[in-house]
Each structure stands twice: as C-alpha cells, then as structure tokens.
Amino acid sequence: MIRVSGLTKQYGKKAAVKGIDFTVEPGQVTGFLGPNGAGKSTTMRMMVGLDRPTAGFAEVNGRNYRDLTAPLREAGVLLDARAAHRRRTAYKHLLAVAATHGIDKRRVHEVMGITGIEPVAHKRVGGFSLGMGQRLGIATALLGDPPTIILDEPVNGLDPDGILWIRELLRRLAAEGRTVLLSSHLMSEMTQTADHLVVIGQGRILADGPLQEVISSVTRPKVRARTREPQRLATALVELATGPGAAVSVVADGTVEIEGLSAEDVARAAAWHGIVFHELTTVEGSLEEAYLALTAHDTEYRSAAIDSQTNGATR
C-alpha cells in the first residue's frame, strides 16, 4: 500500500504541501482530487522520489521509493505521458525500460496487448497522439506487473472507447488486490471508477473516505417535481420547508426543486392541494457538487460562474 505521514514540501516561504496524512489501501481504486496548485502533483512526485520532502515521508509497500531495489516491480507510475524518447519506437522504448529490470520480452508483448498499442509498436513515439502516448505510458507502468499503480490523469487524450478501457483496467487491477491511486479532473470518471477519495486543497487534506461518504457529507439530496402548476406547488411547499437548509425554487424549465423535504412530504402536500405530478424524483448529491463545496475556499483561480455553482451546492 501507499502510506503518507506528515508529508510537507516547502519552496522558500511557500508551503506546497502541509503535513498531510493518508493511506492508499490495496483492493480498491483511490481517487486523488484537488484544484490546480493544491499540492496534488507535488505529493505524487514525493511518493516516487522525484521531489524530496521537507518533512514527513511517503512509503510504497512499506519502504521509501528511493530505497526500492526494483521499483518497476513494486510500483507502476505514470506522471507524464510525454516522458518517452520521441525518436524511439514504442517497442524499443518498452524494451529499454524492461532491460533495466531484467524483464523478459514476452512481458513487453503482453503489456502492448493489454494497452492496445501493438498496431503502432514500430512507430516513433514523437508521432503519437496524446491518447496513444497515454497508452504507452500505462504499458510502461504495467511492465513489472507491480502490486501498486500510480497514475496521474491517465484518461487525457483518450477517446470514449479508451476511457471505457482504462476504467475497466483499473477496476480489474484493484479486484486483483493491487493498490491503485488515480488522479483525474474528470468527475464523471472518478464517480464510476473510484471506491475511495482523498481530496486536497492548498496543501491540506480536505476529505478522506469512501466515495459515497465524502459526497453525502457535504451535499444534500434534492426532490425534483414536475407539474403543470409549478408555482402553486412551490407556494404549498414553502409552508412546510421551514427546517435548517430547507429551500424551494422553480427553475427555468418549470421544474420545482426542493431541499429539506422528502419525496413523501412533497407527495402528501401535493395530494392535499390536488396537484398532479408529471414527475417526482429524489436526486442524490453528485461528486461534482461535493468537490465544489469542499474546495470552495481552496481554489487558486476562480470565475463568477464557479462561485455561483459553489453557493448553490452549499446553501
């Protein structure tokens, strides 16, 4: 597994990472989320020995990454898909990396098959699209058949088929008992792939827990109702929606959105007033809403649109 304890990185007077603690357990996909400048990339670089911590430590399988005698067999890492030599072919690149750890050529062919790069194996990496570069980077990470996988934005440049493939691959690796750490800005992918979340902002841990627990801790379910009399329904519900955080609003398409009341409460009120529904749905909070709420005060670059979404997620 990966264990981070008191991890700190100081650049002059600026603290990029501020004494963070978390564990990435085997047998599940752990999503690593955070705004730009949150310290996410710095943390991952310290995990694999590319940056030296100012204080604290990060261990991979119980040891400092720098102390691993065969790191490729312990942790497969993709931090930069453009790291391969541009004039080498994909096959020659994988052969060269395999040679550093005495890995057989058969494994090179295996990972090319797993990642779907066999058709371009003898093309130079410099001519690869971003998506094919990602596949090559993932093939490199898998070469040593490692128990720990660390991937930073692996779906960048992938087409829908590629995104589905990486999602299934990560789920399969976790099901085999491996430790999988995935960084991504795509909330939809994280929702469908991750079991556990670690959210970081301004160098501090903002959330650490199972995906659904993190979402439910900062969002509230809404009831969505559609009727030919939206304003009349809203007026009837305002009388009931008096608890903390309760709210009733009619959105642009005429749908009534209710917080602080259950679908049963809404249905009883509508029946009492003789209002007929076309739709009545309970909508759970999304990861996007939870992420915006968690990072509301920890984002370096903001826009008015984001501010309005965040206020809506936390009201």
Summary of the structure (lengths in Angstrom):
residues: 315
radius of gyration: 23.8
end to end distance: 37.8
largest distance: 76.3
contacts: 1004
relative contact order: 0.13
helix: 39%
strand: 27%
